[in-house]
Amino acid sequence: MSQVESQRDRTHGDRGSSGPLLSIVVLSWNTSDLLAACLASLRAVRSEVDFEVIVVDNDSSDDSADRVAREFPEMTLVRNERNDGYAIGNNIGAGHARGEYVLLLNSDTEVGPGALSTLVGFLVTHPEHGACAPRLDYPDGTPQLSCKTFPTLMTAVFFDTAFDRWFPDNRTLARYFMRDFDHTTSRDVDQPPGAAFLVRRPLWEALGGFDPELWLFFNDVDLCRRIHERCDRRLGWRVAYVAEARILHHEGASTSQFPEFGGIWHRNRMAYYRKAFGARGALLARLMTTWRGVEEVRTLRRNGAPAEARRQIWRAVREVWAA
């Protein structure tokens, strides 16, 4: 359940009852200061694009929601009564969108001048693209190397396993992480960074938004895969990385606070591999999780870590097999 606070006249600009051109959905969980900086950055570029902002608070225990209501009354606030996760939270926010385009924006970002107009302008002038994403920068201005190709079965074999350590120059992960791409130029990609992702609202709605089973991870990968594979191929839907649009990203602000981070990542990976590759994909993801779990437990035992730390890893492995 959620509570919506309509904090402004929803009719904005010259578009009348048809709504704004762009809807920006900002999902937040215990990121009060970063969220305030994000929303302030949006307020600063208010004249660039006709947009509305929908803030979804996932039952934060800090003052995030009250701060939005107090300091940003022109924005719509949705208070979730529980933490429904990244996928469902964004789906709820996008359900309130009225714009032709929806920007899913993490609360640990800050939007600079020209970024929104560049992204929206790209989709307006490139009808063959269904979605696009900006360059994400670290605070020092260097680009985050966050675009990837779609994972394959071999990606699961090499990712964070002994195979990667045994074969550090393997082509599988070089391809997956696009290590030949410096992220300073624009190009089409399989999956751009999900921290700021612009999609046509009719396309988002046709696809049903994020898969709620992918609670925290791989939901953006799955959405991009469906944009590429499930849309009308005559339209030639593509996904673009637009380097000219730059957004500051304080990486991992919410997920770093989450105690079940590792277990959820493995469960979500298994769910994605099952969806993308069927039973063999799910089995492979489970086997790789088990292997990784054995390695971690051995390391913890050698280092004299408490038994509870080892039990947490085994619990995560069992949950993956039970899923």
Secondary structure, 3 states (H helix, E strand, C coil): CEEEECCCCCCCCCCHHHCCCEEEEEEECCCHHHHHHHHHHHHHCCCCCCEEEEEEEECCCCCHHHHHHHHCCCCEEEEECCCCHHHHHHHHHHHCCCCCEEEEEECCEEECCCHHHHHHHHHHHCCCEEEEEEEEECCCCCECCCCECCCCHHHHHHCCCHHHHHCCCCHHHHHHCCCCCCCCCCEECCECCCCEEEEEHHHHHHHCCCCCCCCCCCHHHHHHHHHHHHCCHHHCCEEEEEEEEEEEECCCCCHHHCCCHHHHHHHHHHHHHHHHHCHHHHHHHHHHHHHHHHHHHHHHHHCCCCHHHHHHHHHHHHHHHHC
